[in-house]
Amino acid sequence: MFHHRIGSKSIPRGLFRCRRRMKLCLIHQEGLCMIEIWLEGFILLSMLVNAIIILIR
């Protein structure tokens, strides 16, 4: 019988930080925080796209 124990190390830090921020958002102002999360996601996405373009070249 296995005990599925998820340690703090196994959880990606980015995801953990995002989840914590989401909780903070729910407590505070939802709209503003959602915009911030979307903005960060968009920046990460654009960085990924740029990396792919560089690799293709």
MARPA-915453 format. One line per 10 residues: number of its first residue (from 1); their letters; for each residue x, y, z of C-alpha. Coordinates in pm, 1 decimal. Example, Ala and Ser with C-alpha at 12.3 -4.5 7.8 and 13.67 -1.06 7.14 Angstrom:
BEGIN
1	as	1230.0 -450.0 780.0 | 1367.0 -106.0 714.0;
END
This chain:
BEGIN
1	mfhhrigsks	0.0 0.0 0.0 | 146.3 330.2 -112.7 | 108.6 661.2 62.3 | 89.2 934.6 -198.8 | 257.2 1218.7 -16.7 | 304.5 1536.8 -215.3 | 593.7 1732.5 -71.7 | 641.4 2104.4 -119.7 | 949.0 2024.8 -332.9 | 750.1 1828.0 -592.3;
11	iprglfrcrr	512.0 2117.3 -655.1 | 651.2 2362.7 -912.7 | 722.3 2694.8 -745.0 | 554.8 2896.7 -1019.5 | 230.7 2705.2 -984.9 | 244.0 2731.4 -605.2 | 301.7 3105.9 -625.3 | 17.8 3143.3 -874.4 | -220.7 2946.0 -652.7 | -123.1 3154.4 -350.3;
21	rmklclihqe	-182.4 3472.3 -549.9 | -520.4 3340.5 -665.9 | -619.7 3287.7 -301.7 | -504.1 3640.5 -218.5 | -705.6 3768.6 -513.6 | -1021.3 3600.7 -392.1 | -972.1 3769.9 -56.4 | -894.4 4111.2 -209.1 | -1002.4 4252.3 -546.1 | -1068.5 3974.9 -797.1;
31	glcmieiwle	-1076.3 4176.8 -1119.0 | -741.9 4352.4 -1078.8 | -567.1 4031.9 -976.8 | -709.0 3833.8 -1268.4 | -572.5 4099.3 -1506.3 | -230.5 4065.4 -1339.2 | -235.6 3685.0 -1375.1 | -343.5 3708.7 -1741.0 | -71.3 3966.7 -1805.4 | 195.7 3741.8 -1653.4;
41	gfillsmlvn	67.0 3446.0 -1854.2 | 74.8 3652.7 -2172.6 | 435.2 3760.5 -2104.9 | 538.7 3397.0 -2048.7 | 358.5 3293.2 -2367.4 | 527.2 3564.3 -2575.4 | 866.3 3459.5 -2433.6 | 796.0 3100.3 -2536.8 | 693.8 3209.2 -2887.1 | 1012.8 3415.6 -2921.0;
51	aiiilir	1223.6 3117.8 -2811.1 | 1053.6 2895.4 -3070.4 | 1111.0 3154.5 -3346.1 | 1480.5 3175.0 -3252.9 | 1507.4 2793.4 -3260.3 | 1342.3 2775.5 -3603.3 | 1590.2 3030.7 -3740.7;
END
